[in-house]
Amino acid sequence: MTRQRTSLTAIWILFLTLLSVSNHLYAQTKSAEYPNKPIRFVVPFVAGGPTDIQGRMLGEKLAQRVGQPVFIDNRGGAGGNIGMEITTKAPPDGYTIVIATVGTWAVNPHLYKLPFDMIKDFAPITQVSTSPGILVVHPSVPAKSVKELITLARTRPGTLNYGSSGVGGFGHISGELFALMSNTKMTHIPYKSSAPSMTDVIAGQIEVLFNNAISTVPHVQANRVRALATTGAKRLAVVAELPTIAEAGLPGYENSSWSAVGAPSATPAIIINRLSKEFSAILADPEIQKRHADVGAQIIASTPEQFHAYLKAEVLKFGKLVKAAGIKAAAG
């Protein structure tokens, strides 16, 4: 009886081993064939915005490299949450990927009750780029530096108004981080997009604005607004004369709008690594490098492991900020 049990155990172990090897070989075979059909590239925003433009740029290059069509699937709404949920529900086979920004990846988990988890339900592929913003004030504001703005805000708590593209957006988060780190209080004025907030700071309806470099630089160059500093960790090449906020009087300050690509969490590692290598090559392309540099964006091209670690840190960072600042999701 004992020998019979031993034999049955050995047979069962051999069966499991053969099954494991078979599954591994099957996965390798399927991965070796990847991709053999079109890839869906989800953009969780409407067409025409910066993420859509970047997604189409990268999608075109990816299609050229893998020899399969890459079609953009715009799924705007709820700050990007709709497109992200669609991605988590897609088959984890490498044929659905998503590109989203810091607000969607790292801020939304603290503003909305989401039916998915940003860390557990996505397989990181790469952080694409980072785009620091610019801190500007209306020319009538008696502050010509970050230190002077901090002093002014402390002497006039709550009277300086700063605009943004909306609750939880880049400008809002940048302003709240600035206020927390500088121990100041300014009043947030949310707009439906960054364009009307820029119009109002030019008109003097609001005094302060933290805004993306792409739409801000022309107004700085035309002297419609006064630029005090940039929001990133490093100076911005297109306005290299401007210091960072950290350099200009608020050590440790850094907030940039970044974008990254991910896939459903159970996507095989061999496919994730293939996509990571393809995007790394795309982001090293001189044409792609120049198109990003021209609008003040800095290429990152991180590995899946690097993006995973960065995402965890960003989710933690913005969780603390949202709680400390009492930021709530916009009604409706």
C-alpha positions as CSV (number, residue, x, y, z in Angstrom):
1,M,0.0,0.0,0.0
2,T,2.8,2.4,0.9
3,R,4.6,1.7,-2.4
4,Q,1.4,2.2,-4.3
5,R,0.9,5.6,-2.6
6,T,4.5,6.6,-3.4
7,S,4.0,5.6,-7.0
8,L,0.8,7.6,-7.3
9,T,2.5,10.6,-5.6
10,A,5.4,10.4,-8.1
11,I,3.0,10.1,-11.0
12,W,1.0,13.2,-9.8
13,I,4.2,15.2,-9.3
14,L,5.4,14.2,-12.8
15,F,2.0,15.2,-14.2
16,L,2.1,18.6,-12.6
17,T,5.7,19.2,-13.8
18,L,4.7,18.3,-17.4
19,L,1.7,20.5,-17.2
20,S,3.8,23.4,-15.9
21,V,6.3,22.9,-18.7
22,S,3.5,22.7,-21.2
23,N,1.9,25.9,-20.0
24,H,5.3,27.7,-20.1
25,L,6.0,26.5,-23.6
26,Y,2.5,27.6,-24.7
27,A,3.0,31.0,-23.2
28,Q,6.4,31.4,-24.9
29,T,4.9,30.3,-28.2
30,K,2.0,32.8,-27.9
31,S,4.3,35.6,-26.8
32,A,6.7,34.8,-29.7
33,E,3.7,35.4,-32.1
34,Y,2.9,38.7,-30.4
35,P,1.5,40.9,-31.9
36,N,-0.4,39.2,-34.7
37,K,-3.5,41.5,-34.7
38,P,-4.2,45.2,-34.0
39,I,-3.4,46.8,-30.7
40,R,-6.0,49.0,-28.9
41,F,-4.3,52.1,-27.3
42,V,-6.8,53.6,-24.8
43,V,-6.6,57.3,-24.2
44,P,-9.0,58.1,-21.3
45,F,-9.6,61.7,-22.5
46,V,-11.3,63.2,-25.5
47,A,-9.5,63.7,-28.8
48,G,-7.3,66.7,-29.3
49,G,-5.8,67.1,-25.9
50,P,-2.1,66.7,-25.0
51,T,-2.5,63.0,-23.9
52,D,-4.4,62.2,-27.1
53,I,-1.7,63.9,-29.2
54,Q,1.0,62.0,-27.4
55,G,-0.8,58.7,-27.6
56,R,-1.3,59.1,-31.4
57,M,2.4,60.0,-31.8
58,L,3.6,57.0,-29.9
59,G,0.9,54.7,-31.4
60,E,2.0,55.6,-34.9
61,K,5.6,54.7,-34.1
62,L,4.6,51.5,-32.3
63,A,2.6,50.3,-35.3
64,Q,5.7,50.8,-37.5
65,R,7.9,48.8,-35.2
66,V,5.6,45.8,-34.5
67,G,4.0,45.6,-38.0
68,Q,0.4,45.8,-36.7
69,P,-2.1,48.6,-36.6
70,V,-2.4,50.5,-33.4
71,F,-5.7,52.3,-33.1
72,I,-6.5,55.0,-30.6
73,D,-9.6,54.5,-28.5
74,N,-10.7,57.8,-26.8
75,R,-12.7,57.1,-23.7
76,G,-13.0,60.4,-22.0
77,G,-14.9,61.1,-18.8
78,A,-14.6,61.2,-15.0
79,G,-11.0,62.5,-15.0
80,G,-9.8,59.5,-17.0
81,N,-11.5,56.9,-14.8
82,I,-13.7,55.5,-17.5
83,G,-10.9,54.7,-19.8
84,M,-8.9,53.1,-17.0
85,E,-11.7,50.9,-16.0
86,I,-12.2,49.7,-19.6
87,T,-8.5,48.8,-19.7
88,T,-8.7,46.7,-16.5
89,K,-11.7,44.7,-17.9
90,A,-9.9,44.0,-21.2
91,P,-8.3,40.6,-21.8
92,P,-4.7,40.6,-20.4
93,D,-3.1,39.6,-23.7
94,G,-1.1,42.7,-24.7
95,Y,-3.7,43.9,-27.2
96,T,-5.1,46.6,-24.9
97,I,-2.8,49.3,-23.4
98,V,-3.5,52.7,-21.9
99,I,-1.7,56.0,-21.6
100,A,-2.8,58.4,-18.8
101,T,-1.4,61.3,-16.8
102,V,-0.5,61.8,-13.2
103,G,-3.9,63.1,-12.2
104,T,-5.5,59.9,-13.4
105,W,-2.8,57.5,-12.2
106,A,-2.0,59.1,-8.8
107,V,-4.5,61.7,-7.7
108,N,-7.9,60.1,-8.7
109,P,-7.5,57.2,-6.3
110,H,-7.9,59.7,-3.5
111,L,-10.8,61.7,-5.0
112,Y,-13.1,58.9,-6.3
113,K,-14.4,55.6,-5.1
114,L,-12.9,53.5,-7.9
115,P,-13.9,49.9,-8.8
116,F,-10.2,49.1,-9.5
117,D,-6.8,49.6,-7.9
118,M,-4.1,51.6,-9.7
119,I,-1.3,49.5,-8.2
120,K,-2.9,46.0,-8.3
121,D,-5.0,46.2,-11.5
122,F,-2.4,47.5,-13.9
123,A,0.9,46.1,-15.3
124,P,3.3,49.1,-15.6
125,I,5.0,49.4,-19.0
126,T,6.8,52.7,-18.9
127,Q,6.6,56.3,-17.7
128,V,6.8,58.3,-20.9
129,S,7.6,61.9,-20.1
130,T,7.3,64.6,-17.5
131,S,6.2,68.2,-18.2
132,P,6.9,70.8,-15.6
133,G,4.7,73.8,-15.4
134,I,5.3,77.5,-14.9
135,L,4.3,79.7,-12.0
136,V,3.1,83.0,-13.3
137,V,1.4,86.1,-11.8
138,H,-0.4,89.1,-13.3
139,P,2.1,92.0,-13.9
140,S,0.3,94.1,-11.2
141,V,1.2,91.6,-8.5
142,P,4.0,93.2,-6.4
143,A,6.1,90.0,-6.3
144,K,9.0,89.5,-8.7
145,S,10.2,86.2,-7.1
146,V,9.0,83.1,-5.4
147,K,10.2,84.5,-2.0
148,E,8.4,87.7,-2.5
149,L,5.2,85.8,-3.5
150,I,5.4,83.8,-0.3
151,T,5.9,86.9,1.8
152,L,2.9,88.6,0.0
153,A,0.7,85.5,0.5
154,R,1.6,85.4,4.2
155,T,0.8,89.0,4.8
156,R,-2.5,88.7,2.8
157,P,-3.8,85.2,3.6
158,G,-6.6,84.1,1.4
159,T,-6.7,87.2,-0.7
160,L,-4.6,86.0,-3.6
161,N,-6.6,83.9,-6.1
162,Y,-5.0,81.2,-8.1
163,G,-6.7,79.4,-11.0
164,S,-6.5,75.9,-12.4
165,S,-8.1,73.6,-15.0
166,G,-10.3,72.1,-12.3
167,V,-10.3,70.3,-8.9
168,G,-7.5,67.7,-8.7
169,G,-5.9,69.0,-11.9
170,F,-2.2,69.9,-12.3
171,G,-2.7,73.6,-11.4
172,H,-4.8,72.8,-8.4
173,I,-2.4,70.3,-7.0
174,S,0.6,72.5,-7.7
175,G,-1.1,75.4,-5.8
176,E,-2.1,73.3,-2.8
177,L,1.4,71.8,-2.6
178,F,2.9,75.3,-2.8
179,A,0.6,76.6,0.0
180,L,1.2,73.6,2.3
181,M,5.0,73.8,1.9
182,S,5.2,77.6,2.2
183,N,2.7,77.8,5.1
184,T,0.5,80.3,3.1
185,K,-3.1,80.4,2.1
186,M,-4.4,81.3,-1.4
187,T,-7.9,80.9,-2.8
188,H,-8.4,78.3,-5.5
189,I,-10.6,79.3,-8.5
190,P,-11.3,76.2,-10.6
191,Y,-12.1,76.5,-14.3
192,K,-13.3,74.0,-16.9
193,S,-9.9,74.0,-18.6
194,S,-6.6,75.8,-18.4
195,A,-7.4,78.2,-21.3
196,P,-10.0,80.4,-19.4
197,S,-7.7,80.4,-16.3
198,M,-4.9,81.8,-18.5
199,T,-7.3,84.4,-20.0
200,D,-8.3,85.5,-16.5
201,V,-4.8,85.8,-15.1
202,I,-3.9,87.9,-18.2
203,A,-6.9,90.1,-17.6
204,G,-6.1,90.4,-13.9
205,Q,-9.2,88.6,-12.7
206,I,-7.0,86.2,-10.8
207,E,-3.5,86.9,-9.6
208,V,-1.6,83.6,-9.7
209,L,-1.5,80.6,-12.0
210,F,0.4,77.3,-12.1
211,N,0.0,76.2,-15.7
212,N,1.4,73.9,-18.3
213,A,4.5,75.2,-20.2
214,I,3.0,74.6,-23.7
215,S,0.3,77.3,-23.4
216,T,2.1,79.5,-21.0
217,V,5.5,80.3,-22.6
218,P,4.0,82.4,-25.4
219,H,2.3,84.7,-22.9
220,V,5.5,85.0,-20.8
221,Q,7.4,85.9,-23.9
222,A,4.8,88.5,-24.8
223,N,5.0,90.0,-21.3
224,R,1.3,89.4,-20.7
225,V,2.2,87.6,-17.4
226,R,5.3,87.5,-15.2
227,A,6.9,84.2,-14.8
228,L,8.5,83.5,-11.4
229,A,9.7,79.9,-11.6
230,T,9.1,76.4,-13.0
231,T,7.5,73.6,-11.0
232,G,9.8,70.6,-11.9
233,A,12.9,69.2,-10.3
234,K,15.1,70.6,-13.1
235,R,15.0,73.8,-15.1
236,L,13.0,73.8,-18.3
237,A,15.1,74.1,-21.4
238,V,12.6,76.3,-23.3
239,V,12.8,78.9,-20.4
240,A,16.2,78.0,-19.0
241,E,16.6,81.4,-17.4
242,L,13.8,80.6,-15.0
243,P,14.7,78.9,-11.7
244,T,12.7,76.0,-10.3
245,I,10.5,76.8,-7.4
246,A,12.8,74.8,-5.2
247,E,15.8,76.9,-6.3
248,A,13.9,80.1,-5.9
249,G,12.9,79.8,-2.3
250,L,10.9,76.6,-1.5
251,P,13.4,73.8,-1.2
252,G,12.0,70.3,-1.9
253,Y,9.1,71.6,-4.0
254,E,8.4,69.6,-7.2
255,N,5.3,68.9,-9.2
256,S,5.1,67.9,-12.8
257,S,2.5,66.6,-15.1
258,W,3.7,63.2,-16.2
259,S,2.3,60.5,-18.5
260,A,2.7,56.7,-18.5
261,V,1.6,53.5,-20.3
262,G,0.2,50.4,-18.6
263,A,-1.8,47.3,-19.4
264,P,-4.2,45.0,-17.5
265,S,-2.4,43.4,-14.5
266,A,-2.3,39.8,-15.7
267,T,-0.6,40.6,-19.0
268,P,2.3,38.1,-19.3
269,A,5.7,39.6,-18.3
270,I,7.3,38.6,-21.6
271,I,4.7,40.8,-23.4
272,I,5.1,43.7,-21.0
273,N,8.9,43.5,-21.5
274,R,8.5,43.4,-25.2
275,L,6.3,46.5,-25.1
276,S,8.7,48.2,-22.7
277,K,11.6,47.7,-25.1
278,E,9.5,49.0,-28.1
279,F,8.5,52.1,-26.2
280,S,12.1,52.6,-25.0
281,A,13.3,52.5,-28.7
282,I,10.5,54.9,-29.7
283,L,11.3,57.4,-27.0
284,A,15.0,57.3,-28.1
285,D,14.0,58.3,-31.6
286,P,15.4,61.8,-32.4
287,E,12.1,62.9,-33.9
288,I,10.1,62.0,-30.8
289,Q,12.8,63.5,-28.6
290,K,12.6,66.8,-30.5
291,R,8.8,66.9,-30.5
292,H,8.7,66.5,-26.8
293,A,11.5,69.0,-26.2
294,D,9.8,71.6,-28.4
295,V,6.9,71.7,-25.9
296,G,8.9,71.6,-22.8
297,A,8.5,67.9,-22.0
298,Q,11.3,65.7,-20.8
299,I,11.5,62.0,-21.9
300,I,11.7,59.5,-19.1
301,A,11.4,56.0,-20.7
302,S,11.6,54.1,-17.5
303,T,11.5,50.3,-17.1
304,P,8.3,48.6,-15.8
305,E,10.0,48.1,-12.5
306,Q,11.0,51.8,-12.3
307,F,7.6,53.0,-13.2
308,H,6.0,50.6,-10.7
309,A,8.1,52.0,-7.9
310,Y,7.5,55.6,-9.0
311,L,3.8,55.1,-9.2
312,K,3.6,53.7,-5.7
313,A,5.5,56.7,-4.4
314,E,3.3,59.2,-6.3
315,V,0.1,57.6,-5.1
316,L,1.4,57.9,-1.6
317,K,2.5,61.5,-2.0
318,F,-0.7,62.7,-3.5
319,G,-2.7,60.8,-0.9
320,K,-1.1,62.8,1.8
321,L,-1.5,66.1,-0.1
322,V,-5.2,65.5,-0.9
323,K,-5.9,64.7,2.7
324,A,-3.9,67.6,4.1
325,A,-5.4,70.1,1.7
326,G,-8.9,68.7,2.1
327,I,-9.4,68.4,-1.7
328,K,-12.7,66.9,-2.7
329,A,-13.9,65.6,-6.1
330,A,-15.8,68.2,-8.1
331,A,-19.6,67.8,-7.8
332,G,-21.4,66.5,-10.9
